[in-house]
Amino acid sequence: MALTRLTCPVLIIRGVKPHPGLSLEAVEQYKLALPQAIIVAFEEHDHNIFEPDVDVFVRTADSFLKRD
């Protein structure tokens, strides 16, 4: 699997409600393939992770990109 060859940091954002674009089963598969991945669940978002609050996405991505 090509994902297992990634060695860089990975951020996976999952909207939770009402219709998540990424299932819990898929999250588990990502965890297996990418143990270095940081997985964040947006509880108030669905598959459109920019709504209802784009600032949540921006802060999360910014924090990920600025970490050491």
mmCIF file as Biopython writes it, N, C-alpha, C and O atoms, coordinates in Angstrom:
data_model
#
loop_
_atom_site.group_PDB
_atom_site.id
_atom_site.type_symbol
_atom_site.label_atom_id
_atom_site.label_alt_id
_atom_site.label_comp_id
_atom_site.label_asym_id
_atom_site.label_entity_id
_atom_site.label_seq_id
_atom_site.pdbx_PDB_ins_code
_atom_site.Cartn_x
_atom_site.Cartn_y
_atom_site.Cartn_z
_atom_site.occupancy
_atom_site.B_iso_or_equiv
_atom_site.auth_seq_id
_atom_site.auth_asym_id
_atom_site.pdbx_PDB_model_num
ATOM 1   N N  . MET A ? 1  ? 0.846   -1.174 0.000  1.0 0.0 1  A 1 
ATOM 2   C CA . MET A ? 1  ? 0.000   0.000  0.000  1.0 0.0 1  A 1 
ATOM 3   C C  . MET A ? 1  ? 0.894   1.241  0.000  1.0 0.0 1  A 1 
ATOM 4   O O  . MET A ? 1  ? 1.844   1.326  0.779  1.0 0.0 1  A 1 
ATOM 5   N N  . ALA A ? 2  ? 0.596   2.179  -0.855 1.0 0.0 2  A 1 
ATOM 6   C CA . ALA A ? 2  ? 1.412   3.385  -1.002 1.0 0.0 2  A 1 
ATOM 7   C C  . ALA A ? 2  ? 1.420   4.235  0.265  1.0 0.0 2  A 1 
ATOM 8   O O  . ALA A ? 2  ? 2.423   4.887  0.555  1.0 0.0 2  A 1 
ATOM 9   N N  . LEU A ? 3  ? 0.336   4.243  1.020  1.0 0.0 3  A 1 
ATOM 10  C CA . LEU A ? 3  ? 0.283   5.042  2.239  1.0 0.0 3  A 1 
ATOM 11  C C  . LEU A ? 3  ? 1.344   4.628  3.242  1.0 0.0 3  A 1 
ATOM 12  O O  . LEU A ? 3  ? 1.896   5.475  3.944  1.0 0.0 3  A 1 
ATOM 13  N N  . THR A ? 4  ? 1.630   3.366  3.318  1.0 0.0 4  A 1 
ATOM 14  C CA . THR A ? 4  ? 2.588   2.882  4.309  1.0 0.0 4  A 1 
ATOM 15  C C  . THR A ? 4  ? 4.006   3.377  4.030  1.0 0.0 4  A 1 
ATOM 16  O O  . THR A ? 4  ? 4.871   3.301  4.902  1.0 0.0 4  A 1 
ATOM 17  N N  . ARG A ? 5  ? 4.245   3.877  2.839  1.0 0.0 5  A 1 
ATOM 18  C CA . ARG A ? 5  ? 5.569   4.398  2.497  1.0 0.0 5  A 1 
ATOM 19  C C  . ARG A ? 5  ? 5.773   5.838  2.956  1.0 0.0 5  A 1 
ATOM 20  O O  . ARG A ? 5  ? 6.899   6.336  2.952  1.0 0.0 5  A 1 
ATOM 21  N N  . LEU A ? 6  ? 4.694   6.507  3.352  1.0 0.0 6  A 1 
ATOM 22  C CA . LEU A ? 6  ? 4.820   7.883  3.827  1.0 0.0 6  A 1 
ATOM 23  C C  . LEU A ? 6  ? 5.531   7.907  5.170  1.0 0.0 6  A 1 
ATOM 24  O O  . LEU A ? 6  ? 5.221   7.123  6.067  1.0 0.0 6  A 1 
ATOM 25  N N  . THR A ? 7  ? 6.473   8.804  5.294  1.0 0.0 7  A 1 
ATOM 26  C CA . THR A ? 7  ? 7.177   8.971  6.565  1.0 0.0 7  A 1 
ATOM 27  C C  . THR A ? 7  ? 6.976   10.376 7.132  1.0 0.0 7  A 1 
ATOM 28  O O  . THR A ? 7  ? 7.398   10.670 8.251  1.0 0.0 7  A 1 
ATOM 29  N N  . CYS A ? 8  ? 6.340   11.222 6.364  1.0 0.0 8  A 1 
ATOM 30  C CA . CYS A ? 8  ? 6.104   12.597 6.805  1.0 0.0 8  A 1 
ATOM 31  C C  . CYS A ? 8  ? 4.911   12.659 7.755  1.0 0.0 8  A 1 
ATOM 32  O O  . CYS A ? 8  ? 4.098   11.735 7.798  1.0 0.0 8  A 1 
ATOM 33  N N  . PRO A ? 9  ? 4.809   13.738 8.511  1.0 0.0 9  A 1 
ATOM 34  C CA . PRO A ? 9  ? 3.634   13.917 9.368  1.0 0.0 9  A 1 
ATOM 35  C C  . PRO A ? 9  ? 2.363   13.994 8.513  1.0 0.0 9  A 1 
ATOM 36  O O  . PRO A ? 9  ? 2.380   14.519 7.400  1.0 0.0 9  A 1 
ATOM 37  N N  . VAL A ? 10 ? 1.285   13.473 9.044  1.0 0.0 10 A 1 
ATOM 38  C CA . VAL A ? 10 ? 0.011   13.452 8.325  1.0 0.0 10 A 1 
ATOM 39  C C  . VAL A ? 10 ? -1.080  13.915 9.271  1.0 0.0 10 A 1 
ATOM 40  O O  . VAL A ? 10 ? -1.147  13.480 10.421 1.0 0.0 10 A 1 
ATOM 41  N N  . LEU A ? 11 ? -1.936  14.803 8.777  1.0 0.0 11 A 1 
ATOM 42  C CA . LEU A ? 11 ? -3.101  15.248 9.525  1.0 0.0 11 A 1 
ATOM 43  C C  . LEU A ? 11 ? -4.344  14.731 8.825  1.0 0.0 11 A 1 
ATOM 44  O O  . LEU A ? 11 ? -4.547  14.979 7.636  1.0 0.0 11 A 1 
ATOM 45  N N  . ILE A ? 12 ? -5.169  14.017 9.560  1.0 0.0 12 A 1 
ATOM 46  C CA . ILE A ? 12 ? -6.435  13.516 9.033  1.0 0.0 12 A 1 
ATOM 47  C C  . ILE A ? 12 ? -7.540  14.162 9.858  1.0 0.0 12 A 1 
ATOM 48  O O  . ILE A ? 12 ? -7.589  14.016 11.080 1.0 0.0 12 A 1 
ATOM 49  N N  . ILE A ? 13 ? -8.425  14.879 9.172  1.0 0.0 13 A 1 
ATOM 50  C CA . ILE A ? 13 ? -9.538  15.536 9.847  1.0 0.0 13 A 1 
ATOM 51  C C  . ILE A ? 13 ? -10.820 14.822 9.443  1.0 0.0 13 A 1 
ATOM 52  O O  . ILE A ? 13 ? -11.089 14.600 8.262  1.0 0.0 13 A 1 
ATOM 53  N N  . ARG A ? 14 ? -11.599 14.470 10.456 1.0 0.0 14 A 1 
ATOM 54  C CA . ARG A ? 14 ? -12.841 13.730 10.217 1.0 0.0 14 A 1 
ATOM 55  C C  . ARG A ? 14 ? -14.011 14.517 10.784 1.0 0.0 14 A 1 
ATOM 56  O O  . ARG A ? 14 ? -14.056 14.795 11.983 1.0 0.0 14 A 1 
ATOM 57  N N  . GLY A ? 15 ? -14.963 14.878 9.917  1.0 0.0 15 A 1 
ATOM 58  C CA . GLY A ? 15 ? -16.213 15.436 10.392 1.0 0.0 15 A 1 
ATOM 59  C C  . GLY A ? 15 ? -17.043 14.301 10.967 1.0 0.0 15 A 1 
ATOM 60  O O  . GLY A ? 15 ? -17.000 13.182 10.456 1.0 0.0 15 A 1 
ATOM 61  N N  . VAL A ? 16 ? -17.791 14.571 12.015 1.0 0.0 16 A 1 
ATOM 62  C CA . VAL A ? 16 ? -18.499 13.504 12.721 1.0 0.0 16 A 1 
ATOM 63  C C  . VAL A ? 16 ? -19.990 13.461 12.414 1.0 0.0 16 A 1 
ATOM 64  O O  . VAL A ? 16 ? -20.552 12.374 12.277 1.0 0.0 16 A 1 
ATOM 65  N N  . LYS A ? 17 ? -20.648 14.619 12.303 1.0 0.0 17 A 1 
ATOM 66  C CA . LYS A ? 17 ? -22.094 14.562 12.154 1.0 0.0 17 A 1 
ATOM 67  C C  . LYS A ? 17 ? -22.581 15.416 11.013 1.0 0.0 17 A 1 
ATOM 68  O O  . LYS A ? 17 ? -21.821 16.274 10.561 1.0 0.0 17 A 1 
ATOM 69  N N  . PRO A ? 18 ? -23.764 15.254 10.521 1.0 0.0 18 A 1 
ATOM 70  C CA . PRO A ? 18 ? -24.559 14.045 10.662 1.0 0.0 18 A 1 
ATOM 71  C C  . PRO A ? 18 ? -24.130 12.952 9.688  1.0 0.0 18 A 1 
ATOM 72  O O  . PRO A ? 18 ? -24.457 11.780 9.876  1.0 0.0 18 A 1 
ATOM 73  N N  . HIS A ? 19 ? -23.391 13.346 8.640  1.0 0.0 19 A 1 
ATOM 74  C CA . HIS A ? 19 ? -22.948 12.366 7.632  1.0 0.0 19 A 1 
ATOM 75  C C  . HIS A ? 19 ? -21.444 12.486 7.429  1.0 0.0 19 A 1 
ATOM 76  O O  . HIS A ? 19 ? -20.993 13.220 6.550  1.0 0.0 19 A 1 
ATOM 77  N N  . PRO A ? 20 ? -20.671 11.776 8.231  1.0 0.0 20 A 1 
ATOM 78  C CA . PRO A ? 20 ? -19.213 11.904 8.099  1.0 0.0 20 A 1 
ATOM 79  C C  . PRO A ? 20 ? -18.729 11.397 6.750  1.0 0.0 20 A 1 
ATOM 80  O O  . PRO A ? 20 ? -19.256 10.428 6.204  1.0 0.0 20 A 1 
ATOM 81  N N  . GLY A ? 21 ? -17.725 12.065 6.231  1.0 0.0 21 A 1 
ATOM 82  C CA . GLY A ? 21 ? -17.132 11.626 4.979  1.0 0.0 21 A 1 
ATOM 83  C C  . GLY A ? 21 ? -16.133 10.506 5.174  1.0 0.0 21 A 1 
ATOM 84  O O  . GLY A ? 21 ? -15.743 9.840  4.215  1.0 0.0 21 A 1 
ATOM 85  N N  . LEU A ? 22 ? -15.713 10.294 6.419  1.0 0.0 22 A 1 
ATOM 86  C CA . LEU A ? 22 ? -14.732 9.267  6.736  1.0 0.0 22 A 1 
ATOM 87  C C  . LEU A ? 22 ? -15.278 8.411  7.874  1.0 0.0 22 A 1 
ATOM 88  O O  . LEU A ? 22 ? -15.474 8.892  8.990  1.0 0.0 22 A 1 
ATOM 89  N N  . SER A ? 23 ? -15.513 7.169  7.584  1.0 0.0 23 A 1 
ATOM 90  C CA . SER A ? 23 ? -16.092 6.265  8.582  1.0 0.0 23 A 1 
ATOM 91  C C  . SER A ? 23 ? -15.069 5.907  9.661  1.0 0.0 23 A 1 
ATOM 92  O O  . SER A ? 23 ? -13.864 6.074  9.473  1.0 0.0 23 A 1 
ATOM 93  N N  . LEU A ? 24 ? -15.568 5.418  10.780 1.0 0.0 24 A 1 
ATOM 94  C CA . LEU A ? 24 ? -14.667 4.954  11.845 1.0 0.0 24 A 1 
ATOM 95  C C  . LEU A ? 24 ? -13.800 3.801  11.366 1.0 0.0 24 A 1 
ATOM 96  O O  . LEU A ? 24 ? -12.646 3.674  11.777 1.0 0.0 24 A 1 
ATOM 97  N N  . GLU A ? 25 ? -14.349 2.966  10.505 1.0 0.0 25 A 1 
ATOM 98  C CA . GLU A ? 25 ? -13.573 1.852  9.954  1.0 0.0 25 A 1 
ATOM 99  C C  . GLU A ? 25 ? -12.406 2.370  9.115  1.0 0.0 25 A 1 
ATOM 100 O O  . GLU A ? 25 ? -11.297 1.840  9.182  1.0 0.0 25 A 1 
ATOM 101 N N  . ALA A ? 26 ? -12.667 3.405  8.331  1.0 0.0 26 A 1 
ATOM 102 C CA . ALA A ? 26 ? -11.601 3.992  7.519  1.0 0.0 26 A 1 
ATOM 103 C C  . ALA A ? 26 ? -10.538 4.634  8.407  1.0 0.0 26 A 1 
ATOM 104 O O  . ALA A ? 26 ? -9.346  4.551  8.110  1.0 0.0 26 A 1 
ATOM 105 N N  . VAL A ? 27 ? -10.965 5.274  9.494  1.0 0.0 27 A 1 
ATOM 106 C CA . VAL A ? 27 ? -10.012 5.859  10.436 1.0 0.0 27 A 1 
ATOM 107 C C  . VAL A ? 27 ? -9.088  4.776  10.985 1.0 0.0 27 A 1 
ATOM 108 O O  . VAL A ? 27 ? -7.879  4.981  11.084 1.0 0.0 27 A 1 
ATOM 109 N N  . GLU A ? 28 ? -9.649  3.638  11.338 1.0 0.0 28 A 1 
ATOM 110 C CA . GLU A ? 28 ? -8.831  2.533  11.852 1.0 0.0 28 A 1 
ATOM 111 C C  . GLU A ? 28 ? -7.834  2.050  10.805 1.0 0.0 28 A 1 
ATOM 112 O O  . GLU A ? 28 ? -6.700  1.712  11.144 1.0 0.0 28 A 1 
ATOM 113 N N  . GLN A ? 29 ? -8.238  2.013  9.553  1.0 0.0 29 A 1 
ATOM 114 C CA . GLN A ? 29 ? -7.319  1.608  8.484  1.0 0.0 29 A 1 
ATOM 115 C C  . GLN A ? 29 ? -6.191  2.625  8.317  1.0 0.0 29 A 1 
ATOM 116 O O  . GLN A ? 29 ? -5.035  2.255  8.113  1.0 0.0 29 A 1 
ATOM 117 N N  . TYR A ? 30 ? -6.539  3.910  8.407  1.0 0.0 30 A 1 
ATOM 118 C CA . TYR A ? 30 ? -5.504  4.942  8.337  1.0 0.0 30 A 1 
ATOM 119 C C  . TYR A ? 30 ? -4.532  4.821  9.496  1.0 0.0 30 A 1 
ATOM 120 O O  . TYR A ? 30 ? -3.325  4.981  9.311  1.0 0.0 30 A 1 
ATOM 121 N N  . LYS A ? 31 ? -5.037  4.541  10.685 1.0 0.0 31 A 1 
ATOM 122 C CA . LYS A ? 31 ? -4.154  4.381  11.851 1.0 0.0 31 A 1 
ATOM 123 C C  . LYS A ? 31 ? -3.153  3.249  11.640 1.0 0.0 31 A 1 
ATOM 124 O O  . LYS A ? 31 ? -1.989  3.360  12.025 1.0 0.0 31 A 1 
ATOM 125 N N  . LEU A ? 32 ? -3.608  2.172  11.035 1.0 0.0 32 A 1 
ATOM 126 C CA . LEU A ? 32 ? -2.715  1.042  10.766 1.0 0.0 32 A 1 
ATOM 127 C C  . LEU A ? 32 ? -1.671  1.391  9.703  1.0 0.0 32 A 1 
ATOM 128 O O  . LEU A ? 32 ? -0.498  1.039  9.835  1.0 0.0 32 A 1 
ATOM 129 N N  . ALA A ? 33 ? -2.105  2.081  8.657  1.0 0.0 33 A 1 
ATOM 130 C CA . ALA A ? 33 ? -1.203  2.403  7.549  1.0 0.0 33 A 1 
ATOM 131 C C  . ALA A ? 33 ? -0.287  3.579  7.877  1.0 0.0 33 A 1 
ATOM 132 O O  . ALA A ? 33 ? 0.834   3.660  7.374  1.0 0.0 33 A 1 
ATOM 133 N N  . LEU A ? 34 ? -0.771  4.488  8.723  1.0 0.0 34 A 1 
ATOM 134 C CA . LEU A ? 34 ? -0.028  5.715  9.022  1.0 0.0 34 A 1 
ATOM 135 C C  . LEU A ? 34 ? 0.052   5.925  10.528 1.0 0.0 34 A 1 
ATOM 136 O O  . LEU A ? 34 ? -0.648  6.783  11.064 1.0 0.0 34 A 1 
ATOM 137 N N  . PRO A ? 35 ? 0.879   5.171  11.211 1.0 0.0 35 A 1 
ATOM 138 C CA . PRO A ? 35 ? 0.938   5.303  12.668 1.0 0.0 35 A 1 
ATOM 139 C C  . PRO A ? 35 ? 1.370   6.693  13.139 1.0 0.0 35 A 1 
ATOM 140 O O  . PRO A ? 35 ? 1.107   7.062  14.284 1.0 0.0 35 A 1 
ATOM 141 N N  . GLN A ? 36 ? 2.023   7.460  12.282 1.0 0.0 36 A 1 
ATOM 142 C CA . GLN A ? 36 ? 2.452   8.804  12.639 1.0 0.0 36 A 1 
ATOM 143 C C  . GLN A ? 36 ? 1.339   9.835  12.451 1.0 0.0 36 A 1 
ATOM 144 O O  . GLN A ? 36 ? 1.521   11.001 12.799 1.0 0.0 36 A 1 
ATOM 145 N N  . ALA A ? 37 ? 0.211   9.434  11.917 1.0 0.0 37 A 1 
ATOM 146 C CA . ALA A ? 37 ? -0.869  10.379 11.618 1.0 0.0 37 A 1 
ATOM 147 C C  . ALA A ? 37 ? -1.507  10.927 12.889 1.0 0.0 37 A 1 
ATOM 148 O O  . ALA A ? 37 ? -1.644  10.234 13.898 1.0 0.0 37 A 1 
ATOM 149 N N  . ILE A ? 38 ? -1.882  12.172 12.801 1.0 0.0 38 A 1 
ATOM 150 C CA . ILE A ? 38 ? -2.674  12.814 13.843 1.0 0.0 38 A 1 
ATOM 151 C C  . ILE A ? 38 ? -4.096  12.862 13.302 1.0 0.0 38 A 1 
ATOM 152 O O  . ILE A ? 38 ? -4.348  13.407 12.227 1.0 0.0 38 A 1 
ATOM 153 N N  . ILE A ? 39 ? -5.010  12.292 14.054 1.0 0.0 39 A 1 
ATOM 154 C CA . ILE A ? 39 ? -6.402  12.238 13.612 1.0 0.0 39 A 1 
ATOM 155 C C  . ILE A ? 39 ? -7.233  13.133 14.521 1.0 0.0 39 A 1 
ATOM 156 O O  . ILE A ? 39 ? -7.228  12.985 15.743 1.0 0.0 39 A 1 
ATOM 157 N N  . VAL A ? 40 ? -7.945  14.062 13.897 1.0 0.0 40 A 1 
ATOM 158 C CA . VAL A ? 40 ? -8.765  15.021 14.629 1.0 0.0 40 A 1 
ATOM 159 C C  . VAL A ? 40 ? -10.211 14.864 14.182 1.0 0.0 40 A 1 
ATOM 160 O O  . VAL A ? 40 ? -10.501 14.816 12.986 1.0 0.0 40 A 1 
ATOM 161 N N  . ALA A ? 41 ? -11.109 14.785 15.149 1.0 0.0 41 A 1 
ATOM 162 C CA . ALA A ? 41 ? -12.539 14.693 14.850 1.0 0.0 41 A 1 
ATOM 163 C C  . ALA A ? 41 ? -13.196 16.037 15.116 1.0 0.0 41 A 1 
ATOM 164 O O  . ALA A ? 41 ? -13.063 16.595 16.205 1.0 0.0 41 A 1 
ATOM 165 N N  . PHE A ? 42 ? -13.895 16.548 14.135 1.0 0.0 42 A 1 
ATOM 166 C CA . PHE A ? 42 ? -14.678 17.774 14.285 1.0 0.0 42 A 1 
ATOM 167 C C  . PHE A ? 42 ? -16.103 17.346 14.612 1.0 0.0 42 A 1 
ATOM 168 O O  . PHE A ? 42 ? -16.845 16.922 13.727 1.0 0.0 42 A 1 
ATOM 169 N N  . GLU A ? 43 ? -16.476 17.455 15.854 1.0 0.0 43 A 1 
ATOM 170 C CA . GLU A ? 43 ? -17.763 16.942 16.341 1.0 0.0 43 A 1 
ATOM 171 C C  . GLU A ? 43 ? -18.973 17.642 15.735 1.0 0.0 43 A 1 
ATOM 172 O O  . GLU A ? 43 ? -20.025 17.023 15.575 1.0 0.0 43 A 1 
ATOM 173 N N  . GLU A ? 44 ? -18.843 18.909 15.401 1.0 0.0 44 A 1 
ATOM 174 C CA . GLU A ? 44 ? -19.985 19.673 14.891 1.0 0.0 44 A 1 
ATOM 175 C C  . GLU A ? 44 ? -19.995 19.787 13.367 1.0 0.0 44 A 1 
ATOM 176 O O  . GLU A ? 44 ? -20.794 20.539 12.809 1.0 0.0 44 A 1 
ATOM 177 N N  . HIS A ? 45 ? -19.121 19.052 12.696 1.0 0.0 45 A 1 
ATOM 178 C CA . HIS A ? 45 ? -18.998 19.140 11.240 1.0 0.0 45 A 1 
ATOM 179 C C  . HIS A ? 45 ? -19.352 17.784 10.623 1.0 0.0 45 A 1 
ATOM 180 O O  . HIS A ? 45 ? -19.247 16.745 11.273 1.0 0.0 45 A 1 
ATOM 181 N N  . ASP A ? 46 ? -19.773 17.817 9.350  1.0 0.0 46 A 1 
ATOM 182 C CA . ASP A ? 46 ? -20.006 16.566 8.633  1.0 0.0 46 A 1 
ATOM 183 C C  . ASP A ? 46 ? -18.890 16.409 7.598  1.0 0.0 46 A 1 
ATOM 184 O O  . ASP A ? 46 ? -17.747 16.774 7.870  1.0 0.0 46 A 1 
ATOM 185 N N  . HIS A ? 47 ? -19.202 15.877 6.428  1.0 0.0 47 A 1 
ATOM 186 C CA . HIS A ? 47 ? -18.152 15.675 5.427  1.0 0.0 47 A 1 
ATOM 187 C C  . HIS A ? 47 ? -17.575 16.995 4.924  1.0 0.0 47 A 1 
ATOM 188 O O  . HIS A ? 47 ? -16.450 17.019 4.427  1.0 0.0 47 A 1 
ATOM 189 N N  . ASN A ? 48 ? -18.312 18.077 5.040  1.0 0.0 48 A 1 
ATOM 190 C CA . ASN A ? 48 ? -17.792 19.398 4.685  1.0 0.0 48 A 1 
ATOM 191 C C  . ASN A ? 48 ? -17.132 19.983 5.931  1.0 0.0 48 A 1 
ATOM 192 O O  . ASN A ? 48 ? -17.788 20.647 6.734  1.0 0.0 48 A 1 
ATOM 193 N N  . ILE A ? 49 ? -15.858 19.737 6.084  1.0 0.0 49 A 1 
ATOM 194 C CA . ILE A ? 49 ? -15.170 20.110 7.320  1.0 0.0 49 A 1 
ATOM 195 C C  . ILE A ? 49 ? -15.008 21.614 7.501  1.0 0.0 49 A 1 
ATOM 196 O O  . ILE A ? 49 ? -14.540 22.062 8.548  1.0 0.0 49 A 1 
ATOM 197 N N  . PHE A ? 50 ? -15.389 22.400 6.496  1.0 0.0 50 A 1 
ATOM 198 C CA . PHE A ? 50 ? -15.290 23.853 6.610  1.0 0.0 50 A 1 
ATOM 199 C C  . PHE A ? 50 ? -16.540 24.479 7.232  1.0 0.0 50 A 1 
ATOM 200 O O  . PHE A ? 50 ? -16.521 25.653 7.601  1.0 0.0 50 A 1 
ATOM 201 N N  . GLU A ? 51 ? -17.604 23.722 7.348  1.0 0.0 51 A 1 
ATOM 202 C CA . GLU A ? 51 ? -18.857 24.244 7.903  1.0 0.0 51 A 1 
ATOM 203 C C  . GLU A ? 51 ? -19.252 23.425 9.117  1.0 0.0 51 A 1 
ATOM 204 O O  . GLU A ? 51 ? -19.045 22.212 9.100  1.0 0.0 51 A 1 
ATOM 205 N N  . PRO A ? 52 ? -19.787 23.989 10.135 1.0 0.0 52 A 1 
ATOM 206 C CA . PRO A ? 52 ? -20.324 25.335 10.236 1.0 0.0 52 A 1 
ATOM 207 C C  . PRO A ? 52 ? -19.300 26.392 10.645 1.0 0.0 52 A 1 
ATOM 208 O O  . PRO A ? 52 ? -19.652 27.570 10.713 1.0 0.0 52 A 1 
ATOM 209 N N  . ASP A ? 53 ? -18.059 26.024 10.917 1.0 0.0 53 A 1 
ATOM 210 C CA . ASP A ? 53 ? -17.092 26.986 11.437 1.0 0.0 53 A 1 
ATOM 211 C C  . ASP A ? 53 ? -15.736 26.769 10.781 1.0 0.0 53 A 1 
ATOM 212 O O  . ASP A ? 53 ? -14.964 25.907 11.202 1.0 0.0 53 A 1 
ATOM 213 N N  . VAL A ? 54 ? -15.454 27.548 9.757  1.0 0.0 54 A 1 
ATOM 214 C CA . VAL A ? 54 ? -14.189 27.400 9.034  1.0 0.0 54 A 1 
ATOM 215 C C  . VAL A ? 54 ? -12.989 27.678 9.931  1.0 0.0 54 A 1 
ATOM 216 O O  . VAL A ? 54 ? -11.902 27.147 9.705  1.0 0.0 54 A 1 
ATOM 217 N N  . ASP A ? 55 ? -13.189 28.514 10.953 1.0 0.0 55 A 1 
ATOM 218 C CA . ASP A ? 55 ? -12.073 28.838 11.848 1.0 0.0 55 A 1 
ATOM 219 C C  . ASP A ? 55 ? -11.544 27.608 12.592 1.0 0.0 55 A 1 
ATOM 220 O O  . ASP A ? 55 ? -10.353 27.541 12.897 1.0 0.0 55 A 1 
ATOM 221 N N  . VAL A ? 56 ? -12.394 26.659 12.880 1.0 0.0 56 A 1 
ATOM 222 C CA . VAL A ? 56 ? -11.947 25.422 13.536 1.0 0.0 56 A 1 
ATOM 223 C C  . VAL A ? 56 ? -10.950 24.704 12.625 1.0 0.0 56 A 1 
ATOM 224 O O  . VAL A ? 56 ? -9.906  24.239 13.082 1.0 0.0 56 A 1 
ATOM 225 N N  . PHE A ? 57 ? -11.275 24.619 11.350 1.0 0.0 57 A 1 
ATOM 226 C CA . PHE A ? 57 ? -10.369 23.988 10.397 1.0 0.0 57 A 1 
ATOM 227 C C  . PHE A ? 57 ? -9.058  24.771 10.304 1.0 0.0 57 A 1 
ATOM 228 O O  . PHE A ? 57 ? -7.978  24.183 10.357 1.0 0.0 57 A 1 
ATOM 229 N N  . VAL A ? 58 ? -9.152  26.081 10.168 1.0 0.0 58 A 1 
ATOM 230 C CA . VAL A ? 58 ? -7.957  26.912 10.010 1.0 0.0 58 A 1 
ATOM 231 C C  . VAL A ? 58 ? -7.042  26.778 11.233 1.0 0.0 58 A 1 
ATOM 232 O O  . VAL A ? 58 ? -5.831  26.612 11.087 1.0 0.0 58 A 1 
ATOM 233 N N  . ARG A ? 59 ? -7.612  26.849 12.417 1.0 0.0 59 A 1 
ATOM 234 C CA . ARG A ? 59 ? -6.794  26.721 13.638 1.0 0.0 59 A 1 
ATOM 235 C C  . ARG A ? 59 ? -6.143  25.347 13.724 1.0 0.0 59 A 1 
ATOM 236 O O  . ARG A ? 59 ? -4.977  25.235 14.102 1.0 0.0 59 A 1 
ATOM 237 N N  . THR A ? 60 ? -6.884  24.308 13.376 1.0 0.0 60 A 1 
ATOM 238 C CA . THR A ? 60 ? -6.347  22.946 13.436 1.0 0.0 60 A 1 
ATOM 239 C C  . THR A ? 60 ? -5.204  22.763 12.440 1.0 0.0 60 A 1 
ATOM 240 O O  . THR A ? 60 ? -4.147  22.238 12.790 1.0 0.0 60 A 1 
ATOM 241 N N  . ALA A ? 61 ? -5.419  23.193 11.210 1.0 0.0 61 A 1 
ATOM 242 C CA . ALA A ? 61 ? -4.378  23.064 10.186 1.0 0.0 61 A 1 
ATOM 243 C C  . ALA A ? 61 ? -3.166  23.920 10.538 1.0 0.0 61 A 1 
ATOM 244 O O  . ALA A ? 61 ? -2.027  23.484 10.375 1.0 0.0 61 A 1 
ATOM 245 N N  . ASP A ? 62 ? -3.408  25.123 11.016 1.0 0.0 62 A 1 
ATOM 246 C CA . ASP A ? 62 ? -2.312  26.016 11.402 1.0 0.0 62 A 1 
ATOM 247 C C  . ASP A ? 62 ? -1.487  25.419 12.531 1.0 0.0 62 A 1 
ATOM 248 O O  . ASP A ? 62 ? -0.257  25.451 12.488 1.0 0.0 62 A 1 
ATOM 249 N N  . SER A ? 63 ? -2.147  24.884 13.522 1.0 0.0 63 A 1 
ATOM 250 C CA . SER A ? 63 ? -1.461  24.256 14.646 1.0 0.0 63 A 1 
ATOM 251 C C  . SER A ? 63 ? -0.618  23.060 14.176 1.0 0.0 63 A 1 
ATOM 252 O O  . SER A ? 63 ? 0.516   22.882 14.621 1.0 0.0 63 A 1 
ATOM 253 N N  . PHE A ? 64 ? -1.168  22.260 13.292 1.0 0.0 64 A 1 
ATOM 254 C CA . PHE A ? 64 ? -0.441  21.110 12.748 1.0 0.0 64 A 1 
ATOM 255 C C  . PHE A ? 64 ? 0.812   21.560 11.993 1.0 0.0 64 A 1 
ATOM 256 O O  . PHE A ? 64 ? 1.890   20.992 12.164 1.0 0.0 64 A 1 
ATOM 257 N N  . LEU A ? 65 ? 0.654   22.570 11.172 1.0 0.0 65 A 1 
ATOM 258 C CA . LEU A ? 65 ? 1.775   23.038 10.358 1.0 0.0 65 A 1 
ATOM 259 C C  . LEU A ? 65 ? 2.859   23.729 11.172 1.0 0.0 65 A 1 
ATOM 260 O O  . LEU A ? 65 ? 4.022   23.733 10.767 1.0 0.0 65 A 1 
ATOM 261 N N  . LYS A ? 66 ? 2.504   24.309 12.304 1.0 0.0 66 A 1 
ATOM 262 C CA . LYS A ? 66 ? 3.464   25.035 13.132 1.0 0.0 66 A 1 
ATOM 263 C C  . LYS A ? 66 ? 4.130   24.173 14.206 1.0 0.0 66 A 1 
ATOM 264 O O  . LYS A ? 66 ? 5.060   24.635 14.868 1.0 0.0 66 A 1 
ATOM 265 N N  . ARG A ? 67 ? 3.678   22.945 14.390 1.0 0.0 67 A 1 
ATOM 266 C CA . ARG A ? 67 ? 4.245   22.131 15.465 1.0 0.0 67 A 1 
ATOM 267 C C  . ARG A ? 67 ? 5.666   21.741 15.132 1.0 0.0 67 A 1 
ATOM 268 O O  . ARG A ? 67 ? 6.071   21.736 13.970 1.0 0.0 67 A 1 
ATOM 269 N N  . ASP A ? 68 ? 6.404   21.418 16.152 1.0 0.0 68 A 1 
ATOM 270 C CA . ASP A ? 68 ? 7.826   21.046 15.967 1.0 0.0 68 A 1 
ATOM 271 C C  . ASP A ? 68 ? 7.977   19.621 15.564 1.0 0.0 68 A 1 
ATOM 272 O O  . ASP A ? 68 ? 9.097   19.150 15.369 1.0 0.0 68 A 1 
#
